[in-house]
Amino acid sequence: MLIENQFEVPESIERAWAYLLDVEKVAPCAPGAELTEVVDDHTWKGRIVMKLGPVGLSFAGTVSMEERDDANHRVVLKAQGMEQKGKGAATATVTSWLEEQGPATLVKMQADITLTGTVAQLSRGLLPDVSAKLTQQFAECLRASMIAEEQEAQAQAPVAASAEGAAAQAGATAPPRPAQPRAQAIGGIRLGLWALLRAIGRFFSRIFGGKRAS
């Protein structure tokens, strides 16, 4: 199944590119996701938990960077995961690229997803709507995280400069700067009912739309 999404972030293309390649910053914004291990600078392990109606799904797997094109701001990731209760497996090839939109940046994503086992039956017909909702949540979290980091950097700059100056005069080492704030991971997601209502709405729209047309 091929799914396409896009969202905008209020940053220059170069800053957005650098931020999006920092998996430890981005992972907490993926709904229900948790980064469990950094294998190397091209491979990560993690898990993702989500709800489809009354059914809980928990995937554990590996994400690897297959391609990276800094000049064109394009990256290809390959994800493979197993549902931890034996309900199936998922593989995905996700291609992302950035486009300048004035002072902002447009992030475009194309995911080729294959599901097997029970999970494929559970998600049939719901995956596009679920994906759209998750992308919206991801974009909102990412935007807030980027803005918070920029504001924190601006607020700390004069304080750090003053502290470094005082330390230099005293011949001491400047105190470490506080860690950048990070957006909290989005958990406890129940998208099944929301996606089902969307599907029912489209179904009746086609029925009544067809009757009016006839």
N, C-alpha and C positions, 0 to 999 in steps of 0.2 A: 504494500500500500504506500502510495506517494502522498506526503503531506507537506504543504507549503505554508509558511507563516512569515510575518515580518513585524517589526516594531521599531520605534524611533527612540534614541537616547540623546539628551541635551549636551553632547560633547563633540569635540573635533574628531575627525576620523582617526587621527593618529593616537589620541588618548583613548578613544573607544577601543581601538585595536589592541593596544597594550593591556587595557583592563580586561578585555574579553579573553585574552590568552592566559590570564592569571587564574588558573582553575580553583585555587584556594579561596579566591575572592568571589568567583562566580558560583561555585557549587552551593553555597548556602541559599542562593536565590532560586535554585531549581526546586519547585514544590515537592516536598516529601523526600528530597534527596539528601544523602550524607556521604561525604568523602571519607573513606576509611583508610586508604593507603596511597602514598605517592611512590610509585615504583621507580620512575625516572621522569625526565622532563617531557616524555612523550607518552607515558602510560600511567593510568590511575585506576584504582579499585574503589568501588563504592556500592551503595545500595539505594533503592528508591522504594518507597511505600505509598500506596494509593488505594482508594476505595472506588469500586464500581458498584453503586447501590449497596446491597448488604454484603458484598464479597470483598474481602481484603486481599490485596496482592502485595507481595514483597519480593523484589528482584535483587539479586546480588550478581555483580559482574565486573567486567573490565572495559575501560574506554581507552582507545589508543589513537594518537594523531597520525593519520595516514599521509596527509599532504599539508603543507603550509606555504603560502605564497604571500610574503610580506609586501611585495610591490603592489599587488592587486587586492590586498586585504581579504584573502580567501583561505579558508581552512576546511579540511575534511576529517571528520572523526568517525571511527568505527566502534560501535558499542555491541557487546554481547553479554546476555544475562540469563540466568535461570531463576524461575519462580521457586522460592525456597520451600514451598509446601508441595512441590511436584505438579503444579498446575500448568506447566508449559515452559516455553522459552521465548526469548525475543532477541532479534538482531536488528541493528539499524545502522545505516550509513547516513551521516548528517553533514551536509555541505552548507557552510555559512559564509557570507561575504558582506562587506560594508559598502555603502554608497553615501557620498556627501549630499546633505540636504541643507544648504546654507550653513548656518552655524551649528546645526545638529548633524546626526549620523543615522542613516537608515540601516538596520540590521535585517538581512534577509536569510531565511533558513529553508532548506529543502531536505526532508527526511524520507528515506526509503526504508520502511519498516516491515519486517516479517515476523509474524507471531505463529506459534505452534502450540498444540495441546488445548487444554480447557480454556486457557486465557484467550485464545483466538476466538472461541465461541462467545465468551462473555463480552468481549469488546467489539464484536461485529456490529457495524453501523453506528457505534458510539465514538470510535476513536477520533474522527475528524473534529467533532464538537469538543471532546475532552481535550484534545491537543490545542485547540484555539483558546480554551479557557486557561489552560496551564501556561500557554505562551503569554497571555495577558498578565497573569500573576507574576511570571518571571520578569517581564518587562518593567512592571511597576516596582518590583523589588530592586531590580538592577538600577533603574533610574534613581530611586531613593538612595541606594548605596553609593552611587557615583557622586551625587550631590552632597551627601553627608561627608564623604571623604574630602571633597574639594573645600567645603566650608571648614572642616576641621583643620586642613592644611593652612588655610588663610588665617584662622584664629590662632594657630600655634606659631606661625612664622615670627611675629614680633616678640612673643614670649620667649621663644627659643633663642632669638638673636640677643635679647637682653640677658638671658641666662648664660649664653656662651661668652658674652662680653664680660659679665661679672666674674665668670670662672677664669677667663684669661687674665683678668687683673689680679685675681687671687692666686693664680698659678695652679688652679685645680682643674679637674676634668669636668666638662659640662655634663649635667644630668641627662639621662636618656629621654628621648621624646616619647610621649604616650602613644600606645598603639592606635592605629586608625580604627574607627568604628566599623563594624560589619553588620550587614543586614541579617536578621534572624531567618532561619530556614522556615519555610511554610509547611506546616504539617497538618495532619488530621483532615485531609481533603475528602469530601464526599461529592463526587461529580456525577455519579450515575443518574440520580433523579433529574438533575439539571439537563444533562445531555439527552435523557429519555424524553423529557418535555419538549426539547427542541426538535427531536425526531418526530414526535407525534404532531407537533405544530406544522412541520413541513408536509406530513402525510395528509392532514386535513386540508391544508392549503391547496395541494394538488387536486384533491377530490372536488372541493367546492369551486376551485378555479376552473377545472374541467367542465363542471356542470354549467357554470356561467357562460363558458365559451360555446357550449353546445346549445 
